[in-house]
Amino acid sequence: MHDCALVWFRRDLRVDDHAALSHALSRARRVHCVFVFDTEILDRLSDRADRRVEFIWESVVEMRAALAALGGGLIVAHARARDAIPALARRLHVQAVYAGRDYEPAALSRDLEVERALAADGIAFETLKDHVVFERAEIMTRTGTPFSVFTPYKNAWLARLDAQSIRPWLVRDRAAALAPAPDSDMPALEALGFVRTNLHELRMPTGMSGARALFEDFVQRIDAYRERRDFPGSNGPSYLSVHLRFGTISIRELVRAAHTRAGAGAATWLSELIWREFYFMILHHHPSVVDHAFRAEFDAIEFPGSQAHFEAWCAGRTGYPLVDAGMRQLNQTGYMHNRLRMVAASFLVKDLHVDWRKGERYFARKLNDYDLAANNGGWQWAASTGCDAQPYFRIFNPVTQSERFDPDGRFIRMYVPELAPVPDRHVHAPWLMSPIEQQAAGIRLGSDYPAPLVDHARARVLALELYKRAPR
């Protein structure tokens, strides 16, 4: 039993069902809590109006108040975490530091440096599994190797799942050990070097209470999830991805809800949660995927796409309405519907012939829910360079995707308002309108809305050639 311990909050911004906090409270008589706005991460962000920073800031404010209500407190620092944590541990005279485990290469490097600095002072450093149900090598093939195909991984994952693996980590009944924070102010968002965004205008709920509201709403709609999830114009998804990213709600609670509920909707959503863990597993066993294709032979592809085409894609000016609507949704809100992530990624790589890494990095800058493992996995899936990826010869047709998943053009008109007066029969391919039809709709293609950057049929043929030429 330690006399004093420190819990380092990172991507687990909640009080309940918290592995590191529960573990510390059961092993120390006095537990301090800290969150660090890590300058090593923040200084790399190019946009000072970053919704993610504001989301984290709002969530930390709520978490700080929740800890205070339990009799504890939260020390909030703005510093380089790999320096600040060992220094704080020394100052507080703790015997151990606990944190939720991270899996990204940069985080692992940071944690190793922190562990070494703490060890030099005789302080233990322990990370606990909290961001996933099963991690690293917990789900392996019968021969002891990592899975590279999702369905067998999913089956093994489900076979391993039991009540113990998703039990909640108790906190509130152990809260008497929480230590009040020393006198310190919560730094203002502006003091961190960032400004307010349109987060509240978007009515994007933050923190534990925001996650709870979204979750309770989704539970009422989960039975229809399978049928509605692919239609961006409908209220189908859970919208919990950013909350999972920053841990304002526990993955164990979500899995419990999905696993114990009957019906295709819950089963389909559980499958999506397992896909998330699949990509974490891939990143652990194959960290090279951060910069390289999982299927190494596809690293040899020299994508001929132009910078001008890439910039038009970024801006939502490709001339393909569903692609443009998805990209504009991303730019305006920091969110993109999952179906549109696949369509937009496929279009960039296989229609515009731009290297998937450029698109992956653009999403990394823009997505509120950006998570290296899932983002990389999704892009490599769409680019056919990853594990269990879409075969390279299956290429999304942006028009038929639009007709199928936004049949009345509702979503398109929401984010590409210049197409609002275009009749339904032309909203998916407005370039097919005659000059008279354009005049009747009050729109000039090439002026009010761009003509298509490429012809999909021809672009598809070139994409197939690029992949066929890759050495096997």
N, C-alpha and C positions, 0 to 999 in steps of 0.2 A: 504493500500500500504506500503510495507516494504521499508526501505532505502537500505538495503543490504541483499542478500541471497546467499546461497551456494548450488550448484548442485553437488551431489555425484554420479559419473558415476560408474556403476558396470557391469552388463551384458547387457549394452545398449551402445556399443562403436560406436556411430555414432552421427552426428550433426543434420541431417534432421529427421522430423517426430519423435520427441523425447518428450515424455510426460513431464518428470520432467523439462527439460530445457525450454520448451515452457511455462509451468505453472509458473516457476520462473521468466521468462522474462516478463510475464504479471502482476506479482505481486510485483516486486522489481525494484527500480531505478538502482541498480547496482548488477550484478550477477557474482559471482566467480564460477569456475569449478574445480573439483578435481577428480583424480583417485588414488586409493591406491593399490599398490601391497601388498596385505594383507599377512603378515608373518604367520598369524594363518592358512592360507590355504596353502601357499607355503611350509612351513616347514614340512607339512605332506606328501608332494610328495616325493616318494622314488627315482625317476629318475631325475637326474640333467639335462638330455637331454630330457625335456618334451616338445613335440611339442605345447601343449596348451599354455604354458607360452610364448613361442616364438611367437605364433599366437597373443596372447593378446598384447605382447610388440610391435609387428609390427603395430597392429591396433591402439594402443594408440599413437604411433608416428604419424600416419596419422591423427588421430582425433585431436591431439594437433596442427598440422599444419592447419587443417581446421578451428579450432576455432581462431587461430591467423589471418587467412585470413579474418575472420569476425570482426576483431578488438578486439578479446578477447584473452584468454589464458587458459592453463590447468596446474594446480599445480599437480605434480606427486610425490607421497610419497611412501616410502618403509617402512612399519610399521604395527603395529597391528591396523586394521581399527577401532575397537571399542574404541581404545584410541585416535587415530589420528584425527578422525572426530570431536569429541567434542573439542579437543585442538585447531584445526584449526578454528573451528567456533568461539571460544572465541577470538582467535588472530585477526581474520578478523572483529570482532564486527558485525556478521550477526544476523538478527532476526529470520531467518528460514533456515532450511536445507531440500532440496527436493531430492528424489531418486526414481528410478523405483522399484516397489514392487517385492520382492522375495518370494518364497513359500516353500523353503526347511527348515526343522526344525533347522539346524544349523544357517542359515541366519536369521530366525525369532528370534532366541535367541540373536544373535548379534544385530539386529535392536532394540530389546526391551531394551537392555543395553544402546545402543547409545541414544535412545529416553529418557531414564531416566536421563542420564548424561546431555543431552542438556536441559531438562526441569529444572534441578537443576540450570541452568544458565539463565533460562527464555527464552530459544530458542526453537522455534517450530520445530517439525520434521514431515514431511509429505511424505508418499510414494504414488506413483501413478501407476495405472495399465498400463503396457507398454509391457509386455512380452507375453501377450495373448490377444485375443479379448474379451473372457468372462472368468471370474475367479470365484474361490471360490463357492459361493452359487448363482451365477447369473443364472445358468441353473439348474433347479430342476424339479422333477416330479410334477405332479398335486397335489400330497398329501404333497408336501413340503419336500421331502426326496431326498438325492443324487441318481443319476442314478448309476446303476452297470452293465448295458448292453449298449454297444456302440450305436447300431442303434437307439433306442429311444432317446438317448442323442443327437446324430447327428441330428435327425429330429427336436428336440426342439431347438438346436443350430441354425440350418438354419432358423427356423421360427422366431427366435429372431434377426437374422442378418438384419441390415438396414444400410443405408448410414452413419448415425451418429456414429454407433459403429466402423466403419473403416475409419472415416475421419482422415486425417493427422493432427498432431500437428504442428502448424506453428512455425518456428524458425527464418528464415532469415530476415523476415520483422520486427522482434523485436530485432535484434542483436545489436542495438545501446547500449543496457543496459549491454552488456558483459564487464566484467572487465579484463584488461590485467593481466596476471599472474605475481606475484612478481618474481624477478630474481631467477631462479632455473633451474638446469640442469635436463634433462631427464636421469635417471639412465640407465647405460648400462645393457644389459641382464646379462653380467657376474657379474656386481655389485649386481644383485639380487640373485646370487648364482647358475645361470643356464648357460648352454652352447648352442651353435648353434646345430640344428638338421639337418635332411635332408629335412626340410620343403620346401626349395627353389628347391632342386633337384627334389622333387615331383611335382613342379610347382603348389603348392597349393596357390591360391591367398588369400591374407589377407586384413583386413580392409574394409572400405566402398567401395573403388574402386574394390576390389576383389569380394565382394558380388554383386556389380552392374554388373560386367562382367559376372559372373556366371548366374545371373538372366536374363540378356539380351540374353545370349546364350540359356538358358532353354526355354524361351518364344518361341524361334524359333522351339523348339522340343516338346513342350508341347502336341500337338495334338496326338503324338505317345506314350505319357507317359504310358497310360494304357496297351498297347501291349508290350512295351519294358522294363518296370520297373523291372520285375522279372528276367531278364537275366544279370548276372554279367559281361558277356563278351561284352555287348553292352553299348552304351552311352545313358542310359535310365533315370537315376535319375537326380534331380536338382543339387545335390552336395552342397546344401545350408544349410545342417543341422548344421555344425559348425558355420556358420554365424548367424543362428537363435539362437544358444546357447549363443553366445556372443553379439548378438544384433547389428551386423554391418549392418543389414538391418531390416526394420520394418515388423513385422508380419502383420500389417494392409495393407501394400503395397502388400504383397504376396497374402493375402486373396482377396483384391480388384481385382488383376489380375486374380485369379482363378475363382472368382465368376462372373465376368463380361464377361468371355470368354465362348463361346458355345463349346460343344464337350465333349466326354467321357474322353479325356485326362485331361482337366482342372477339370472336376468334380471328377475324381479319385484322383488327386493331392490335391484338396480341402479336400476330405475325409481324406487324410493322415494328413493334417494340423489340422483337427478336432480331430483325434486320439490323437495328441500331447496334445491338450487342455483337452481331456477326462482324460488323465493320470495326468495332473496337478490337475484337479478337484478331482480325487481319492486320490492323496497325501494330499490335503488339508483336506478332510473329514476323511481320514483313515491314519494318519501319521504312524501308526504301521506297514504299509506295508514295511517300510524301512528295518526292520529286521524280519518280520513275513509274513506268507502267508496271502493273503487277505481272502482266505477260510481257516479258522482257523483249520479245521479238518486235513488239509494236513501238518500242523506243526508237527504232530505226526509221519510222515514218517521218518524212520531211513535209510537214503541212504547208501548202503554198498560199494559204489564205492571206489577204492583205490586212494591214493595220487599219485602213479606212473601213473595211468591212467589219472588223472587230469593233471599232468605235461606233459604227452604226448599230451593231447588235447591242452594245452597252446602252446606247441611248434609246433603244426601242424604235429604230427607224429602218427596219429591214424590208418593209413592204409586205410582210406576212403578219396579218392582224393578231393572231393568237400569240405568236412569238413576241411581238411588240407590246401587247397588253401585259404579258408576263414580266417582261423586262421593266416596263414602266411601273408595275405594281412593286417590284423589287426596289426600284430607285426612290419611289415616293413613300414607301412604308417600311422597307427592310424585311418584308415578308414576301415569299412567293409560294403559291400553291404547289404541292408536290408533283402533280401531273405536269404542270408547266415547267418545273425544273427539268424534267426529263425531256420535254419538247424543246425547250430553249437550248439545253446542252447538246442534244442531238443535232439541232439546226446549226449551231456554231461549228461543230466538228465535221459534220457530214454534208452540210449544204454549203457552208462558207469555208470549210477546210482550214479552220484555225486550230492550232494546238490546244488540246483540252486543258492544259495547265494554265493557259491564259484565262479561260473562262472560270476555272476552279478558283483562281486567285481573285478574280473580280467578285465572285460570290462571297469569298472570304472577307472581302472589304465591306460588303453591303448587307449580308444576312444578319438579322438580329439573332438568329438561332445557330450561327456558324459554329460548327463543331468539326474539327479537322478530320476525324475518322469518318463521319457520315458524309461530309461534303466531298471528301476525296473518293470515298466508295461510290457515291452517287455519280460523280463525274466519270470515273473509270467504267462504271456500268454503262453509261450512255455512250461513251467513246469506244466501247467494246475492248478496252485494254485491261480490264480488271478481272477479278475472280467472279465466276458465275455471272459474267456480264452478258448483255444482249449480243448475240452474234453480229459480227460486223456487217453482214449482208442484210440485216433487218434494220431498215432506216425509217424513222418516223416521217410520214408525209404531213407537213404542217397544215395543209388544207383539210385533209380527212380527219386529222386530230381535232381541228377546230370544229368541223361539222358534227363530229361525234360528241365532243365534250362541252361545247358551248353552242348548241344547235340554234338557239335564237339570237346569238350574238350579244347576250346580256353582259357577259363579262368583258367582251371586247369593247363595247360601247362605254363601259364604265371607265376604262383606262386609255382608250383611244377615242376621245369624244369627237374628233373630226370625222369619224365614221358613223356617228349617231344617225344621220339622215339616210344612210345607205340601206336599201331594202335587205331583208333577211337573206334572200337568195344570192346576194352579192357580197355580204359582209365578210365572208370567209376568204374571198378572192376578188377584191374590188377591181383589180386590173382587167377583169373580164367585162366590165361595164363599157358599153359603147359611149362615144362622146355625148350623144343625146341623153343617155341614162345618167351620165355624170352631171350634165347640166341640170337635169330634173332633180337630182339629189343635192345640188348645190355644192359639189366637190370637184376639184380638178386634180387628177392623179399626176404625180410628179411635182405638184406644187403644194396643195393642201395636205396630201399624204403621199409618201414616196412610192414609186414603182418598185417592184420586187428587185432586190439586189442580184438575185440569181434565178435561173429556171431550175426548179426542184428536180425535174427528170434528168436534166443534163448534169446537175451537181451530184446526183446520186450515182451516176455512171462513173464519174471521176473519183468519188469516194471509194467505190468498190475497187477501182484500179489501184488506188493508194494502198489499200489494205492487202490486196492480192500480191503487191510487189514486196511487202514486208517479208524478210527472211524467216523461214520456219526452222 
